[in-house]
Amino acid sequence: MAATTFDDASAAWVTGLTGEGAEREVAIEHLHARLLRIARVEAARRAGLNGIVGVELDDIAHQAAADACLSIARKVGEFRGDSKFTTWAYKFVIYEVSSKFSRHAWRRDDVQLTGDSWERLPNRLGTDPEDIAGSRELVTAVRRAVEEELTPHQRRIFIAIVLDATPLDVLTVELGSNRNAIYKALFDARRKLRANLVTHGYITSTVKAWNEPGKQGES
């Protein structure tokens, strides 16, 4: 990987993070400080939808920045210079914030059925209002089906893209995957969930297929 193909700032980041000793430690310290600022902004943006505030919110930001910093240090060799290094790096921390909010929400039952993300779920799934037995009942049924029917990998992708609207590129970087693989996992997850909802009478068998996988995450 030739550092000369990068802009000067990106080359400096790569050189520092791939260096040794004090040089690398300084680069990681500076990177963590930048990521923490982004994590706090992103966490604050999501806070109103999740009821998380104060020390708990700041803890999520710190965890996200630390985990993103570790991932970036580990994967810096994968940076190809298609964008600025900081743009590439920020995707990691935004994903980490999203992921931590998702895991936090699944541990808090009071958030799951009252949060705006779940209330908007019927529209995000592409179902027609006249085919829904009741929006709250549907949300409850989908949550149960997500827990019971999906594999951990499918669940992670479904929550990130459908509930949190995580950009697809962020997922591909974090999972070390590609768009087609994520499309396939999300398609299979939706197929399982739709079959479960049809079986239990929450939607009809004539409802057209849900939106094409991944569209919410490509914004």
HELIX and SHEET records of a PDB file:
HELIX    1   1 ALA A    3  THR A    5  5                                   3    
HELIX    2   2 ASP A    8  LEU A   17  1                                  10    
HELIX    3   3 GLY A   21  ASN A   50  1                                  30    
HELIX    4   4 GLY A   54  LYS A   75  1                                  22    
HELIX    5   5 VAL A   76  GLU A   78  5                                   3    
HELIX    6   6 PHE A   85  ARG A  107  1                                  23    
HELIX    7   7 ASP A  109  GLN A  112  1                                   4    
HELIX    8   8 ASP A  116  GLU A  119  1                                   4    
HELIX    9   9 LEU A  121  LEU A  125  1                                   5    
HELIX   10  10 PRO A  129  ASP A  131  5                                   3    
HELIX   11  11 SER A  135  GLU A  149  1                                  15    
HELIX   12  12 PRO A  152  PHE A  158  1                                   7    
HELIX   13  13 ILE A  159  LEU A  163  3                                   5    
HELIX   14  14 LEU A  168  LEU A  175  1                                   8    
HELIX   15  15 ARG A  179  THR A  199  1                                  21    
HELIX   16  16 GLN A  216  GLU A  218  5                                   3    
END                                                                             
